[in-house]
Amino acid sequence: MDMAKNFTMTRDEVPVEQTWDLSDLFKTEAEWEKALKDVENAIRAVTHFKSRLSESGETLIHCLLEKDALEADFMRVATYASLLASADGTNTENQARVARVSSVGAEVQAETAFVSSEIRGLDEMTIKQFLSEEPGLEVYEKKLNDLMEGKAHQLSPEVEETLAAFSEVFDSPYSVYQQSKTSDMTFPSFTTSDGEEHSLTFNNFPVYEGAADTELRRKAYEAFVGILNQYKNTYAATYATEVKKQVTEARLRNYDSATDMLLHKQQVTKEMYHNQLDTIQKELAPHMRRFAKLKQRVLGLEKMKFSDLKAPLDTDYDPQVTYEEAASMVRESLQVMGPEYMEIMEKGLDDRWVDLADNVGKRSGAFCASPYGVHPYIMMTWNGSMRNVFTLAHELGHAGHFYLAGENQKLSNTRPSMYFVEAPSTMNERLLSHHILQKTDDPKMKRLVILQSLGTYYHNFVTHILEGELQRRVYELADQGTPITADLLCEQKTEALANFWGDTVEMDEGAGLTWMRQPHYYMGLYPYTYSAGLTASTAAAEVIQEEGQPAVDRWLSALKAGGTLKPLELMQLAGVDMSTPEPIQRAVAYVGTLVDELEKSYDSGGAE
């Protein structure tokens, strides 16, 4: 199906085969309504254990099992509401459904906050005794140990419950940002010199951003950032509220800084965090500047503007790919992962786990939601590009990971640290790239795949690392009491970009506004973790290609482990040691070889 031109469909005009099948969550609206009420009633099954967790290991295990069951049921209800709203944020029923779920979620969080508080109130000897008395607690051992590690930052039970009761309010910066972006922010159409009028939405801007026509690309950019500029003060106030929330909570919990608190949640040291940001920015910049200069030369641009960074190099070779063709490529490339993994991929591709449509009100970007006990759901917007093929492989990597974790772990143990989350997704991209390069003799296709691989590294090692750099600066400034304003955000973003690109790219006002484009800033220190995941998958993919099945088995064991190990241990299980800069340096060096191959391709004059 080729949907590259369908920018203005309403949701009810979308063919059903381009949408995900939500009946696997709930077959009817009435079924969802009942499930929502059941969640509210099930809260009592957990609160029944309040003030009793010190009684015995048996009491503790029963409470943890009931809490897992409650959270699984709530996750299912919340996912249904969230997916409908992501597919069409303009629908008022979808908005109302999300609001109702948010209220119930706040109640669940507030009413069950006592569980963590009471566990942290136990001493280590009691925990050890309970573990020896109750074998069923073994699966929760890491969770119990993690809670005990956070004991120094625990507030009184009353305060914890109060904070949990405000969770809906605390989540509002993110929800306000998302709602505004999908429902309120509208973009004007623009006209190119040939007289053609072009519609512009948040979802189709990336298509223009990657357009071969320089006038089309730059005019779309001007129209896009012009609207961003009108919203910058409101969005800055929204983001500042998010940052202030983290800074305030960190002080309440006696952390040295908001950064310390957020890294503690990821079980990542400051050394690992700064190592990732510093090593990549320092060592990758020269390679990316070479890439930018090559692009400027090949495209014949007098100046390399910020709006040109995603311009395609092969302007005469941009094959359109149908979803069916993409699915076939992905299937073939992942065969090395074995039958267990492939069975999940087949389900994902055949059973409508994926929503492809581009319609009014659809959330931008791509994601994978993984409700426990059901199956993952993938959202993306299909425009027929090779980039879409890599996005599909990426999101299926998330799906495979959480499907395996969900099959092998209790709900509490399914989620690993954010530091590992992007490894399985980028592994799929690496395998896809390797497969196509091995299979084709077409120099144009080889060059295109190298460009797609560079696109992955650009996304994770440039876009997300520079998002991470902005976060690092913003949290440091906020901890010092500096007000977070639109001017400050634009200034810091522009400076981070300029430091990385040097004089190879001309920065403009729009470059400083890119912090408005991504929801990642509302997800803690998430952006930099993309690079950690890609670092791990780069190293592990090389080993899989060398060793085959034994390396695959290690990788799958890491996926199945879910959140039962800390990120360093999880990556070591997968065969990667992130305790040193070496894997990061190797990954950056690999990017350098891709740029080398690209330069050779153009210098030899082949495939132009």
C-alpha positions as CSV (number, residue, x, y, z in Angstrom):
1,M,0.0,0.0,0.0
2,D,1.4,3.4,-1.0
3,M,0.2,6.1,1.3
4,A,2.8,8.8,0.6
5,K,0.3,11.3,-0.7
6,N,-2.5,10.7,1.8
7,F,-2.0,13.6,4.2
8,T,-5.5,14.7,4.9
9,M,-7.7,11.6,5.5
10,T,-9.9,11.7,8.6
11,R,-9.7,8.6,10.8
12,D,-13.0,7.2,9.6
13,E,-11.8,7.3,6.0
14,V,-8.7,5.1,6.7
15,P,-9.0,1.5,5.3
16,V,-9.2,-1.0,8.2
17,E,-6.1,-2.9,7.0
18,Q,-4.0,0.2,7.7
19,T,-5.1,0.3,11.3
20,W,-4.3,-1.8,14.4
21,D,-6.8,-4.3,15.8
22,L,-7.8,-3.0,19.2
23,S,-10.3,-5.8,19.6
24,D,-7.5,-7.9,21.1
25,L,-7.6,-5.5,24.0
26,F,-11.4,-5.0,24.2
27,K,-14.0,-6.2,21.7
28,T,-16.5,-3.5,22.6
29,E,-16.7,-0.1,24.3
30,A,-19.0,-1.7,26.9
31,E,-16.3,-4.2,27.6
32,W,-13.8,-1.4,28.2
33,E,-16.2,0.4,30.4
34,K,-16.7,-2.6,32.6
35,A,-12.9,-3.2,32.8
36,L,-12.4,0.4,33.9
37,K,-14.9,-0.1,36.7
38,D,-13.3,-3.5,37.6
39,V,-10.0,-1.7,38.0
40,E,-11.5,0.8,40.5
41,N,-13.0,-2.1,42.5
42,A,-9.8,-4.2,42.4
43,I,-7.9,-1.5,44.2
44,R,-9.4,-2.8,47.4
45,A,-7.7,-6.2,46.8
46,V,-4.4,-4.4,47.3
47,T,-5.3,-1.9,50.0
48,H,-6.5,-4.9,52.0
49,F,-2.8,-5.5,52.8
50,K,-2.2,-2.0,54.1
51,S,-0.2,-1.9,57.4
52,R,0.3,-5.7,57.1
53,L,3.4,-6.2,55.0
54,S,5.6,-6.9,58.0
55,E,3.5,-9.9,59.0
56,S,5.1,-12.6,56.9
57,G,6.6,-13.5,53.6
58,E,3.2,-15.1,52.7
59,T,1.4,-11.8,53.2
60,L,4.0,-9.9,51.2
61,I,3.8,-12.3,48.2
62,H,0.0,-12.1,48.1
63,C,0.1,-8.3,48.1
64,L,2.7,-8.2,45.3
65,L,0.7,-10.6,43.2
66,E,-2.5,-8.6,43.7
67,K,-0.7,-5.4,42.8
68,D,0.7,-6.9,39.7
69,A,-2.8,-8.1,38.7
70,L,-4.2,-4.7,39.3
71,E,-1.5,-2.9,37.3
72,A,-1.9,-5.4,34.4
73,D,-5.6,-4.7,34.2
74,F,-5.1,-1.0,34.4
75,M,-2.4,-1.1,31.8
76,R,-4.8,-2.8,29.4
77,V,-7.5,-0.2,30.0
78,A,-5.0,2.6,29.7
79,T,-3.4,1.3,26.6
80,Y,-6.8,1.1,24.8
81,A,-7.6,4.7,25.6
82,S,-4.1,5.9,24.8
83,L,-4.0,4.1,21.4
84,L,-7.3,5.6,20.3
85,A,-6.2,9.1,21.3
86,S,-2.8,8.5,19.5
87,A,-4.7,7.5,16.4
88,D,-7.0,10.6,16.5
89,G,-6.3,13.3,19.1
90,T,-9.0,15.5,17.7
91,N,-11.8,13.1,18.7
92,T,-13.4,14.4,21.9
93,E,-14.5,11.0,23.0
94,N,-10.9,9.8,22.8
95,Q,-9.8,12.9,24.8
96,A,-12.5,12.1,27.4
97,R,-11.5,8.5,27.6
98,V,-7.8,9.4,28.3
99,A,-8.9,11.9,31.0
100,R,-11.0,9.2,32.8
101,V,-8.1,6.7,32.7
102,S,-5.8,9.4,34.0
103,S,-8.0,9.9,37.0
104,V,-8.3,6.2,37.7
105,G,-4.5,5.9,37.3
106,A,-3.9,8.6,39.9
107,E,-6.2,6.7,42.3
108,V,-4.3,3.4,41.6
109,Q,-1.0,5.1,42.2
110,A,-2.1,6.9,45.4
111,E,-3.9,3.8,46.9
112,T,-1.0,1.5,46.2
113,A,1.9,3.8,47.2
114,F,1.9,2.2,50.7
115,V,3.4,-1.0,49.2
116,S,6.8,0.6,48.4
117,S,6.7,2.6,51.6
118,E,6.1,-0.4,53.8
119,I,8.7,-2.6,52.1
120,R,11.3,0.1,52.6
121,G,10.2,0.3,56.2
122,L,11.4,-3.3,56.7
123,D,14.9,-4.1,57.7
124,E,17.3,-6.2,55.6
125,M,17.1,-9.1,58.0
126,T,13.3,-9.3,57.7
127,I,13.5,-9.2,53.9
128,K,16.1,-12.1,53.9
129,Q,13.9,-14.0,56.3
130,F,10.8,-13.6,54.1
131,L,12.8,-14.7,51.0
132,S,13.9,-17.8,52.8
133,E,10.4,-18.6,54.1
134,E,8.4,-17.9,51.0
135,P,9.9,-19.4,47.7
136,G,7.4,-17.4,45.6
137,L,9.2,-14.2,46.6
138,E,12.3,-15.2,44.7
139,V,11.0,-13.6,41.5
140,Y,10.6,-10.3,43.3
141,E,14.1,-10.3,44.9
142,K,15.5,-7.7,42.6
143,K,12.4,-5.5,43.1
144,L,12.8,-5.8,46.8
145,N,16.5,-5.0,46.7
146,D,15.9,-2.0,44.5
147,L,13.3,-0.7,47.0
148,M,15.8,-1.1,49.8
149,E,18.5,0.7,47.9
150,G,16.1,3.7,47.6
151,K,15.3,3.7,51.3
152,A,17.4,6.8,52.0
153,H,15.2,8.8,49.6
154,Q,11.9,7.5,50.9
155,L,9.5,10.0,52.4
156,S,7.0,9.3,55.1
157,P,4.0,7.1,54.1
158,E,1.6,10.0,54.3
159,V,3.8,12.2,52.1
160,E,4.3,9.4,49.6
161,E,0.5,8.8,49.4
162,T,0.0,12.6,48.9
163,L,2.5,12.8,46.1
164,A,1.0,9.7,44.4
165,A,-2.5,11.3,44.7
166,F,-1.1,14.3,42.7
167,S,0.2,12.0,39.9
168,E,-2.4,13.1,37.4
169,V,-1.4,16.8,38.0
170,F,2.3,15.9,37.8
171,D,1.8,14.2,34.5
172,S,0.0,17.3,33.0
173,P,3.0,19.0,31.4
174,Y,3.4,15.9,29.1
175,S,-0.4,15.6,28.4
176,V,-0.7,19.4,27.7
177,Y,2.2,19.2,25.3
178,Q,0.8,16.2,23.4
179,Q,-2.7,17.6,23.3
180,S,-1.6,20.9,22.0
181,K,0.7,19.4,19.4
182,T,-1.9,17.0,18.0
183,S,-5.1,19.1,18.4
184,D,-4.3,22.8,18.5
185,M,-1.2,23.4,16.5
186,T,-2.2,23.9,12.8
187,F,0.2,24.8,10.0
188,P,-0.4,26.9,6.9
189,S,0.0,25.5,3.5
190,F,2.8,27.0,1.4
191,T,3.4,27.5,-2.2
192,T,6.6,26.8,-4.2
193,S,7.8,28.8,-7.2
194,D,6.1,26.4,-9.6
195,G,2.7,27.6,-8.2
196,E,2.0,24.3,-6.4
197,E,0.4,24.5,-3.0
198,H,1.5,22.1,-0.3
199,S,-0.3,21.1,2.9
200,L,1.7,20.9,6.1
201,T,1.0,18.9,9.3
202,F,3.2,17.8,12.2
203,N,3.1,14.3,10.7
204,N,4.1,15.1,7.2
205,F,6.8,17.7,8.0
206,P,9.4,14.9,8.1
207,V,8.6,14.0,4.5
208,Y,9.3,17.6,3.5
209,E,12.4,17.6,5.7
210,G,13.8,14.8,3.7
211,A,12.7,16.2,0.3
212,A,15.2,16.3,-2.5
213,D,13.9,19.7,-3.8
214,T,15.8,22.3,-1.8
215,E,13.1,25.0,-2.3
216,L,10.4,22.6,-1.1
217,R,12.5,21.5,1.9
218,R,13.4,25.1,3.0
219,K,10.0,26.6,2.5
220,A,8.4,23.7,4.5
221,Y,10.9,24.4,7.2
222,E,10.2,28.1,7.2
223,A,6.4,27.5,7.5
224,F,6.9,24.8,10.2
225,V,9.3,26.8,12.5
226,G,7.2,29.9,12.0
227,I,4.3,28.2,13.8
228,L,6.6,26.6,16.4
229,N,7.9,30.1,17.1
230,Q,4.4,31.3,17.9
231,Y,4.0,28.6,20.6
232,K,7.5,28.7,22.1
233,N,6.6,30.6,25.3
234,T,3.7,28.4,26.1
235,Y,5.7,25.2,25.4
236,A,8.7,26.6,27.4
237,A,6.4,27.2,30.4
238,T,5.1,23.7,30.0
239,Y,8.5,22.2,29.9
240,A,9.8,24.4,32.7
241,T,7.0,23.0,34.9
242,E,8.2,19.5,34.1
243,V,11.7,20.4,35.0
244,K,10.6,22.2,38.2
245,K,8.7,19.1,39.2
246,Q,11.8,16.9,39.0
247,V,14.0,19.5,40.8
248,T,11.5,19.8,43.6
249,E,11.0,16.1,44.0
250,A,14.8,15.6,44.1
251,R,15.2,18.1,46.9
252,L,12.3,16.6,48.8
253,R,14.0,13.1,48.5
254,N,17.5,14.4,49.5
255,Y,19.2,13.8,46.2
256,D,22.1,16.0,45.3
257,S,20.3,17.0,42.1
258,A,17.4,16.2,39.8
259,T,20.0,14.4,37.5
260,D,21.0,12.2,40.4
261,M,17.4,11.2,41.1
262,L,16.6,10.5,37.4
263,L,19.8,8.4,37.0
264,H,19.1,6.5,40.2
265,K,15.7,5.4,38.7
266,Q,17.6,4.1,35.6
267,Q,20.3,2.4,37.9
268,V,22.9,4.3,35.9
269,T,25.9,6.1,37.4
270,K,26.8,9.7,36.6
271,E,30.0,8.4,35.1
272,M,28.1,6.2,32.6
273,Y,25.8,9.1,31.8
274,H,28.5,11.7,31.2
275,N,30.7,9.1,29.4
276,Q,27.9,8.5,26.9
277,L,27.2,12.2,26.3
278,D,30.9,13.3,26.2
279,T,32.4,10.5,24.2
280,I,29.9,10.5,21.4
281,Q,29.8,14.3,21.0
282,K,33.6,14.6,21.0
283,E,34.4,11.6,18.8
284,L,31.4,11.6,16.5
285,A,31.5,15.3,15.5
286,P,34.4,15.0,13.0
287,H,32.7,12.1,11.2
288,M,29.3,14.0,11.1
289,R,31.0,17.2,9.8
290,R,32.5,15.1,7.0
291,F,29.1,13.8,6.3
292,A,27.6,17.3,6.2
293,K,30.4,18.6,3.9
294,L,29.9,15.6,1.5
295,K,26.1,16.3,1.4
296,Q,26.7,20.0,0.7
297,R,29.2,19.1,-2.2
298,V,27.0,16.4,-3.7
299,L,23.8,18.5,-3.6
300,G,25.6,21.6,-4.9
301,L,24.5,23.8,-2.0
302,E,26.1,27.2,-1.6
303,K,25.5,27.0,2.2
304,M,24.7,24.0,4.3
305,K,21.7,25.2,6.3
306,F,20.2,23.4,9.3
307,S,17.1,22.6,7.2
308,D,19.3,20.7,4.7
309,L,20.7,18.2,7.2
310,K,18.1,15.5,6.3
311,A,18.1,16.2,2.6
312,P,18.6,12.9,0.6
313,L,22.0,12.4,-1.0
314,D,20.7,10.1,-3.8
315,T,18.2,12.5,-5.3
316,D,17.7,10.3,-8.3
317,Y,17.2,7.1,-6.3
318,D,14.4,7.1,-3.9
319,P,12.5,3.9,-4.4
320,Q,9.0,3.7,-3.1
321,V,8.4,0.7,-0.9
322,T,5.0,-0.8,-0.1
323,Y,4.3,-2.0,3.4
324,E,4.1,-5.6,2.0
325,E,7.5,-5.3,0.4
326,A,8.9,-3.8,3.7
327,A,7.4,-6.7,5.7
328,S,9.1,-9.2,3.4
329,M,12.5,-7.5,3.8
330,V,12.2,-7.4,7.6
331,R,11.2,-11.1,7.7
332,E,14.2,-12.1,5.7
333,S,16.6,-10.0,7.6
334,L,15.6,-11.3,11.0
335,Q,15.8,-15.1,10.2
336,V,19.1,-15.2,12.0
337,M,17.3,-14.7,15.3
338,G,15.7,-18.1,15.1
339,P,12.1,-19.5,15.1
340,E,11.0,-18.3,18.6
341,Y,11.8,-14.7,17.7
342,M,10.4,-15.0,14.2
343,E,7.1,-16.3,15.4
344,I,6.6,-13.0,17.2
345,M,7.6,-11.0,14.2
346,E,5.1,-12.9,12.0
347,K,2.3,-12.2,14.4
348,G,3.2,-8.6,14.5
349,L,3.2,-8.2,10.7
350,D,0.2,-10.5,10.0
351,D,-2.2,-9.8,12.9
352,R,-2.6,-6.0,12.6
353,W,-0.3,-5.0,15.5
354,V,0.8,-2.1,13.3
355,D,-1.1,1.2,12.6
356,L,0.2,2.7,9.3
357,A,-2.3,5.4,8.3
358,D,-1.6,9.1,8.0
359,N,-4.8,10.9,9.2
360,V,-5.8,14.1,10.8
361,G,-5.2,14.1,14.5
362,K,-2.7,11.2,14.5
363,R,0.2,11.5,16.8
364,S,3.6,12.2,15.1
365,G,6.5,9.8,15.3
366,A,6.5,6.1,16.0
367,F,6.2,4.0,19.2
368,C,5.5,0.6,20.5
369,A,3.0,0.1,23.4
370,S,3.2,-3.3,25.2
371,P,0.2,-4.1,27.4
372,Y,1.0,-7.0,29.6
373,G,-0.8,-10.2,28.8
374,V,-2.0,-9.1,25.4
375,H,0.6,-8.2,22.7
376,P,2.4,-5.1,21.6
377,Y,1.0,-2.4,19.3
378,I,3.0,-0.3,16.9
379,M,2.2,3.1,15.7
380,M,3.9,4.7,12.7
381,T,3.0,6.8,9.6
382,W,3.7,5.0,6.3
383,N,4.9,7.2,3.5
384,G,6.6,4.5,1.4
385,S,10.3,5.5,2.1
386,M,13.2,3.2,2.9
387,R,13.4,5.0,6.2
388,N,9.9,3.6,7.0
389,V,11.3,0.1,6.5
390,F,13.9,0.7,9.1
391,T,11.3,2.3,11.4
392,L,9.2,-0.8,11.1
393,A,12.1,-3.1,12.0
394,H,13.0,-0.8,14.9
395,E,9.5,-0.9,16.4
396,L,9.2,-4.7,15.9
397,G,12.4,-4.9,17.9
398,H,10.7,-3.3,20.8
399,A,7.7,-5.6,20.2
400,G,9.8,-8.7,20.3
401,H,11.6,-7.6,23.4
402,F,8.5,-6.9,25.5
403,Y,6.6,-9.9,24.2
404,L,9.5,-12.1,25.3
405,A,9.8,-10.3,28.7
406,G,6.1,-10.5,29.2
407,E,6.0,-14.2,28.5
408,N,8.9,-14.9,30.9
409,Q,8.5,-12.5,33.7
410,K,5.9,-11.2,36.2
411,L,4.7,-7.7,35.3
412,S,6.9,-6.1,37.9
413,N,9.9,-7.6,36.2
414,T,9.2,-6.9,32.5
415,R,10.7,-3.4,32.2
416,P,14.5,-3.1,32.1
417,S,16.3,0.2,32.7
418,M,15.8,2.8,30.0
419,Y,19.5,2.4,29.4
420,F,18.8,-0.9,27.7
421,V,15.4,-0.3,26.1
422,E,16.7,0.9,22.7
423,A,19.1,-2.0,22.2
424,P,16.6,-4.6,20.9
425,S,15.0,-2.1,18.5
426,T,18.3,-0.9,17.0
427,M,19.5,-4.5,16.8
428,N,16.8,-5.2,14.3
429,E,17.9,-2.2,12.2
430,R,21.5,-3.4,12.2
431,L,20.3,-6.9,11.0
432,L,18.1,-5.3,8.3
433,S,21.0,-3.2,7.1
434,H,23.4,-6.1,7.1
435,H,21.0,-8.4,5.2
436,I,20.3,-5.9,2.4
437,L,24.0,-5.1,1.9
438,Q,24.8,-8.9,1.7
439,K,22.0,-9.6,-0.7
440,T,22.3,-6.8,-3.2
441,D,24.9,-6.1,-5.9
442,D,23.2,-2.8,-6.9
443,P,25.6,0.1,-5.9
444,K,22.6,2.4,-5.7
445,M,20.9,0.2,-3.2
446,K,24.1,-0.3,-1.2
447,R,24.5,3.4,-1.0
448,L,20.9,3.9,0.1
449,V,21.2,1.3,2.9
450,I,24.5,2.9,4.1
451,L,22.5,6.2,4.2
452,Q,19.7,4.5,6.1
453,S,22.2,3.1,8.6
454,L,23.7,6.6,8.9
455,G,20.2,7.8,9.5
456,T,19.8,5.4,12.5
457,Y,23.1,6.6,14.0
458,Y,22.2,10.2,13.2
459,H,18.9,9.7,15.0
460,N,20.4,8.1,18.1
461,F,23.9,9.5,18.2
462,V,23.2,13.0,17.0
463,T,19.5,14.0,17.4
464,H,19.0,12.2,20.7
465,I,22.5,12.8,22.1
466,L,22.0,16.6,21.5
467,E,18.6,16.3,23.1
468,G,20.4,14.7,26.0
469,E,23.0,17.5,26.0
470,L,20.2,20.1,26.3
471,Q,18.6,18.1,29.2
472,R,22.0,18.0,30.9
473,R,22.3,21.8,30.6
474,V,18.7,22.5,31.6
475,Y,18.8,20.4,34.7
476,E,22.1,21.9,35.9
477,L,20.7,25.4,35.4
478,A,17.4,24.5,37.1
479,D,19.2,23.1,40.1
480,Q,21.0,26.4,40.4
481,G,17.7,28.2,40.4
482,T,17.9,29.6,36.8
483,P,14.4,30.2,35.3
484,I,13.8,28.0,32.3
485,T,12.4,30.3,29.5
486,A,11.9,30.0,25.8
487,D,14.9,32.2,25.2
488,L,17.2,30.1,27.4
489,L,16.0,26.9,25.8
490,C,16.6,28.2,22.3
491,E,20.0,29.7,23.2
492,Q,21.2,26.5,24.9
493,K,19.9,24.3,22.0
494,T,21.5,26.5,19.4
495,E,24.8,26.4,21.3
496,A,24.8,22.6,21.7
497,L,24.1,22.2,17.9
498,A,26.8,24.8,17.0
499,N,29.4,23.0,19.2
500,F,28.7,19.8,17.5
501,W,28.5,20.9,13.8
502,G,31.1,23.7,14.0
503,D,31.1,25.9,10.9
504,T,30.0,23.2,8.6
505,V,26.3,24.0,9.2
506,E,24.6,27.4,9.3
507,M,22.4,27.7,12.4
508,D,19.2,29.8,12.3
509,E,16.4,30.6,14.7
510,G,14.5,27.5,13.8
511,A,17.4,25.3,14.8
512,G,17.0,26.6,18.4
513,L,13.3,25.6,18.4
514,T,13.9,21.9,17.8
515,W,13.3,21.2,21.5
516,M,9.6,21.8,20.8
517,R,9.4,18.8,18.4
518,Q,10.0,15.8,20.7
519,P,8.0,14.5,23.7
520,H,11.1,12.8,25.1
521,Y,11.9,15.8,27.3
522,Y,8.9,14.8,29.4
523,M,10.2,11.3,30.0
524,G,13.1,11.8,32.4
525,L,16.6,11.4,31.1
526,Y,15.4,9.3,28.2
527,P,17.1,10.8,25.0
528,Y,20.7,9.9,25.9
529,T,19.6,6.2,26.5
530,Y,19.0,5.8,22.7
531,S,22.7,6.0,22.2
532,A,23.4,3.5,25.0
533,G,21.0,1.0,23.3
534,L,22.5,1.5,19.9
535,T,26.1,1.2,21.3
536,A,25.1,-2.2,22.8
537,S,23.3,-3.4,19.6
538,T,26.2,-2.3,17.4
539,A,28.6,-4.5,19.5
540,A,26.2,-7.4,19.8
541,A,25.3,-7.5,16.1
542,E,28.9,-7.9,15.2
543,V,29.2,-10.9,17.5
544,I,26.0,-12.4,16.2
545,Q,27.3,-12.2,12.6
546,E,30.6,-13.8,13.8
547,E,29.3,-16.5,16.1
548,G,25.7,-17.2,15.0
549,Q,23.4,-19.2,17.3
550,P,25.4,-18.9,20.6
551,A,25.4,-15.1,20.4
552,V,21.7,-15.1,19.4
553,D,20.9,-17.3,22.5
554,R,22.7,-14.8,24.7
555,W,20.8,-11.9,23.2
556,L,17.4,-13.6,23.6
557,S,18.2,-14.5,27.2
558,A,18.8,-10.8,27.8
559,L,15.5,-9.9,26.2
560,K,13.7,-12.5,28.3
561,A,15.3,-11.3,31.5
562,G,13.2,-8.1,31.3
563,G,13.9,-6.0,34.4
564,T,15.5,-8.7,36.5
565,L,19.0,-7.4,36.1
566,K,20.6,-3.9,36.3
567,P,21.5,-2.4,33.0
568,L,25.2,-3.1,33.2
569,E,24.5,-6.8,34.1
570,L,21.9,-7.0,31.4
571,M,24.2,-5.8,28.7
572,Q,27.0,-8.1,29.9
573,L,24.5,-11.0,29.6
574,A,24.0,-9.9,26.0
575,G,27.7,-9.9,25.5
576,V,28.5,-6.2,25.9
577,D,30.5,-4.5,28.7
578,M,29.4,-0.9,29.1
579,S,31.6,-0.3,32.1
580,T,34.3,1.2,29.8
581,P,34.2,3.7,26.9
582,E,35.4,1.0,24.5
583,P,32.0,-0.1,23.1
584,I,31.1,3.6,22.6
585,Q,34.3,4.3,20.8
586,R,33.9,1.2,18.6
587,A,30.3,2.2,17.7
588,V,31.5,5.7,16.8
589,A,34.4,4.2,14.8
590,Y,31.8,2.1,12.9
591,V,29.9,5.3,12.0
592,G,33.2,6.6,10.7
593,T,33.6,3.6,8.4
594,L,30.1,4.2,7.0
595,V,31.0,7.8,6.1
596,D,34.3,6.5,4.6
597,E,32.3,4.1,2.4
598,L,30.0,6.9,1.3
599,E,32.8,9.2,0.5
600,K,34.5,6.5,-1.6
601,S,31.2,5.9,-3.4
602,Y,31.0,9.5,-4.6
603,D,34.7,10.0,-5.1
604,S,34.7,7.0,-7.5
605,G,31.8,8.4,-9.4
606,G,29.8,5.2,-9.1
607,A,26.0,5.1,-9.0
608,E,25.5,8.8,-9.6
